[in-house]
């Protein structure tokens, strides 16, 4: 082995070391973000059920317009948040996905199989339960994908409450499942929640997409050109009938991961990692809390317990809790059973059981899909879909916390008796 290869900071070791450090920073940030999200949602519920509820509704309906010649963008404030700010959130999701594939826990096929199977189960199970409860009602069936989403920030926030006893591999598994789940949600939005298409706007978006590909291909690393084409693509997609947030994901796929230089400082050397690092606190502590505050306000003063048992909120709650539990555990068992995957080191089936419950914390993504599915209203009990999301997510988070706390407590006692220390992150 020569001197260069013996150096622990050479390029061959840098990606794996960077992935571990990035995972630690990511989880700490997401865990704190989960607490902020909870506070924003609680504030929304408080305001929506206070004397200020009318002002809250009027604020969300405030019309905002941007005009440039014949081009006009006119939407209420709520849709500017859901279509505009959330496009930045999906840009971050795309950056995280690309980073995980390049140097993270999805960088090999073997590493990605188990969370991919689990995420598929975590989407299919809730969708099937919701569809069973709401079958026969074509309006309610628009919301079939609502419980099929996992909120990374909230789920990791709950996991962080368990302290340093949580194995690093368990946090990585939950994060990987949630990322695959976000990818599935993106595909669902693109395929099933697309309005009447404008082919002229789609053509403009396609030209912008080709421009992004050219910039990436010729090795442009300055982000200005990507940003400019990204804005053009977002406007075109917004006008096309395809949901505008998908432009954020498409833009992320063309942001260069690494420049041609060979330095070992990947974050300083990578436009993608720099942009992800820059956007992460803004999204976690700004965009997502704003989205939660504007979307989680459900007037419940006029609702009764019977309203909560209506098919839409019931299907969402059962889908988040039972659907994720059964789907994630069943598909994980299938992947391990047929030999295409194995449980990560330090992970047992009780861990998977608790993780499956945490996957039922839908919140942000569930609220987002609900806003698209029922954008024009259409349920007999307006707002109960959001209440179903809040109740289902809360119960899933609490039960997941209890299960994992009991499992980790038993393991801690066992390792104490054996005189060893469990592996922590």
N, C-alpha and C positions, 0 to 999 in steps of 0.2 A: 504494500500500500504506500503510495507516494505521499509527500507532505500535503499536497492539495486535498487529496481524498481524506486525509486524516483530520482535516479541519472540520469541526462540528458545524461551522457556519457556511459550508459550501452549499451550492445550489441543490445538491441531492438531498440534503437534510432540511433545508430551509422550508419547503412546503409543508412537511409534516409538523415541524415545530410551530410554524405560523398557524396551521389549522387548529392546533391545541390552544394556543394563546388567543386566537380569534374566537373560538368557542367559549372560552372563559369570559371574555369581555362581552360577547353577545348575550350570554345567559344573564350576566349581572345587569345589563342594560334592560333586557326584556323583562326580567323579574321586577325591576323598579317600575317599568312602564305599566305592568299589570296593575300595580297599586294605583297609579295615576288614572288608568282607564276605569277602574272601579269607582274612584272618587268622581270622575266625570259622569259616569252612568248614574250614580246615586244623586248627583246634583240635578241631572236632567229629570229624574223621577220626582224629585222634590219640587222643582219649579213647575213641572207639568201638572202637579196636583196641589198647587198653591193659588192664591189670588192673582199671581203673575202669569197664569197659564195662557190667557189671551194674548198678552204681550209676547210670550214665548212663541206661540203659533204665528203671530204677525211678523215677528223677527225672522222666522224661518221662511216665510212666504215673501219676504222683501225682494222685489224684482231688481235685477242687475243686468245691464246691457253693455255690450261692447260692439261698436260699429266701426267698420273700415270700408268705405265705399258701399258696395252692394252686400258685403259680408256682414252678417248680423248674428251675434250670439246673445240671446235673451233667455235668461233662466231665473227662477227664484233662488234665493241664497242657498237653500237646502241642496238643490241640484248642482250648484257651483261647487259645493263641498263634496258631494257624492261623485260627481263626474270629473271635477278638476283636482281638488286636493287628493282624492283617493287614487288618482292616476300616479301621483308621486309615491304613494304607498305601494302601488303595484310595481312601479319602477324599482323600489327597494326590494320587493319580493323577488323580482327577476334577477337583480344583482346577487341576492343571497343564494338563489338557486344555482346560478352560474358559478359562483364561488365554491359552493359545496361540491359541484360536479368536478371542478378543476383541482381543488386541493383539499376538500373537506371530507366529510363522512359518506359522501356519495361518489367518491372519485374512482371506486372500483365497482364492478358489477356485483360482486359478492356482498359488498357492504350495503349496496342499495336494495337488494332483493327483499330482505325482511321488512324494512319500513315501507317499501312499495306495496307489498302484499297487505301489510297492516293498514296502510292508507286507503287502499282499494276497499277493504272490508269496512273501514270507518266511513266511507262514502256510500257504499252500496247498502249496508245495514240500515242506517237512518232513512235513506230514501225509500227503501222497501216498507219500513214501518209506517212512515208518513203516508205513503201511497195507499197502504192497506186501510188506514184510518179514514182517508179522504177520498177513497175510490168512488167514482160516480159523480163527483162535483168538479166539473171542468175548470171552474174559477179557482177553487182551493188547490187543485192539482198543479197550478202554476208554481206553487211553493214547495214542490217535492224536494228541491235541492237545499232548502234552507237549513235543515239539521245536519247536512253532510259536510260541515266545515269545522275546522279547529282553529281557535285563536291562540297563536303562539305566545303572545305576551301574557295573557291570562293564565294559560296552562303552566308556563314556566314560573309565573308569579306564585301560583299555588305550590309548585314543586319547591320553590326557594324557601317557603315557610317551614320546610322539613329540615333545613339546616345542612351542615356539612356532611351528614351521614349518607346523603344521596350519592350513589356511585356515579362517576363521570359517564360511564357507558349508558346509564339510564337516562340522563339528561340528553345525551347525544341521540339516543333512540327516539325520545319524544320530539326533539327538534327535527329529526329527519322525517318522521311520520308527518309532522305538521307542514313541512316544506312540500312533501309529495301531495299532501292534502290541498295546499294552496295551488299547486300546479293543476290538480284535478278541478278545483273551483274555477280556475282561469279557463280551462277547456269547456266546462259546463256553461259558463257565461257566454263564451264565444259561440257555442253551438246552439244552445237552447234559449238564450235570452237576447236574441238579435231581432230588431224591428225590421220594417220594410227597408230594403237596401237602396242606396243611391250609388249607382255604378260610377258616376263621375267623381264623387268624393272618394270612393274606394280606389279609383285609378290614381288620384292625387296622393293618397296614402301609400299606394304601391310604389310610386315614383320616389317618395321620401324614404321608403324602406330600402329601395335599391341604392339610393344615395348613402344611407347608413352602411350598407354592405360594402360599397366602394371605399368609403372612408376607413372602414376596418381592414379591408383587404390591402390597401396601400400603406397601412401602418400609421395612420394619423392618431396621435395620442392626446392632442389638445381637445378638451371637451366642448369648446364653443361650437364647432361644426355639428357635433352630435346633438347638442342642445337645440340649436336652431332647427335642424331637420326634425327633431323630436316634437317641437311645438307645432310645426306644420303638419306632422302626421297626426298629432292629437286633435287638432281642429278638424282635419279631414275625416278622421275616424268618428269624431263627435257628430259630424254632419252625415255620415254614411249610413247610420242605423245600427252599426256595431257599437257595443258599449265602449265609451272613450277610454276607460281605464286600461283596456288591453293595449293601448298605444304605449303605456309605461312598460309593460312586460316586453313588447317587441323592441323598444329602444334599449332595454337592458341587455338583450342578447347580442348587441353589436358594440357595446362598450368594451374596449380592449382590456383583457385581463392583465397582460404583462407586456412591457416594452421589450425591445430587442437587447437592452443592456443586460448584464449578467450579475448585477449586484444582488446581495442576499436579503436586502431589506425589501420584501415583496410589497408591503403597503406603500412605501415611498415610490416604488418603481411601477406600480400598477394603477392606471386610471380607474379601473373598476373598484378596486379596494379603497382607493382614496375617496371616490364618490360615495361608496357604501358607508364608509366611516363618517363622512360629512353629513349624509342624509339621516343616518340612524337616529341621533338624538332629536332632530327636528320632527321626524315621523313619530317616534315613540312618545315624545313629551309634548308634541304640538298637534300634528295632523290627526292622529288616532283619538286623543282626548276630545278634540273638536268634533270629530265624526261621532263619537259616543254621545257627547252632550246634545248634538242636534238630532240624533236618531233614536236614542234610548228613552226619550221622554214619553211615557205612556200614561194617559189619564186613567186611573183605576178607581176613582171615587164612585163612578156610576156602574162599576162592574160587580157582579156577584160570583160566587164560587161556581155556579152553573156555567157562567160564561167561559171560565177557564177549562171546562170539560168539553167545549165545542171542538169539532174535529181538527181545525187548524192549529190552535195552541196545544191541544192534546197530542196531535201527531208530531209537532215540533219537539215538545218536551220528551215524549217517549223515544223519539228518534235520537235525540242528543244523548239521552241516558242509556237506554237499552240497546238501541241500534249500534252505537259506537262500541259498547262493551262486547256485544256478541260478534259484531263484524270484525273488530280488531283482533280479538282473541282467536276467533275461528280461522281467519286468514293467516295469522301468525303460526297457528298450529299446523295449518296445511303446508305452509312454506317449509317449516322444520320437518314435518312428517314425511314429505316427499323428497327431502334431502337437498333442496336447492338453497337453503339457508340454515343458519344455526343461531341460537341465542347468543348475544354478545357476552363477552367475559364479565362475570359479576352479576349477570341478569338471570333471574329465575322466573318461573311462571307466575307466582304472586306479584312480582314486579310488573309483568306484562298486564296482569289483571288491573292493577291500580293505574297503570299508564293508559289503558283503554278507557277507563272512566274519565281521566283528565282530557282525553281526546274529545269528550263530549262537551267541553267548554267551548262553545261556538262563538258567541258574542259578536266580535267585530265582523268577521266574514259572514256569519249568519245574518246579522242585521243588514249588511250590504246586499246580500242576495235577496233578502226580503224586500228591500227598497226597490229592487229591480222587478221582482216577481209581482209585487202588488203596487207598482208605481202609480197606477191609475185607480187605486182603491180596489174594490171588487170583493171584499169579504163582508159578511153580514155583521161582523164585530170588529170594526176598525181598531187597530192597535193591539189586538189580542195576539197577533203573530209575534210582535215584539215582546209581549209579556211571556209568551211561551218560550222564547229564546232566553229571556232572563231567568225564568224559573228552571228550565232544563239545564242551563249552564251552571247556575248556582248549585243545584242538587248534584250534578256530575262532579263539580269541583270539590264540594264538601265530602262526598263519598270517596272520591279518588284520594283526597288528602287523608281521610281516616284509614283507608285500606293500606296505603303506603306507609303511614306512620306506624301502624301495627306491625307491618312486615319489617320495616327498618329497626323497630324497637327490638323485635325478636332476634334479628341478626346482630344488633349491637350487644345484646346480652350474651349471645352465643360466642361472638368474637372476644368479649371480655373474659369469659370463662376459659377460652382457649389461649388467652394472653396475646392476641394479635390485634392489629389495627386495620379496619376496613379501608379499602382504597377510596379516596375522596378526590373530588375535583379541586 
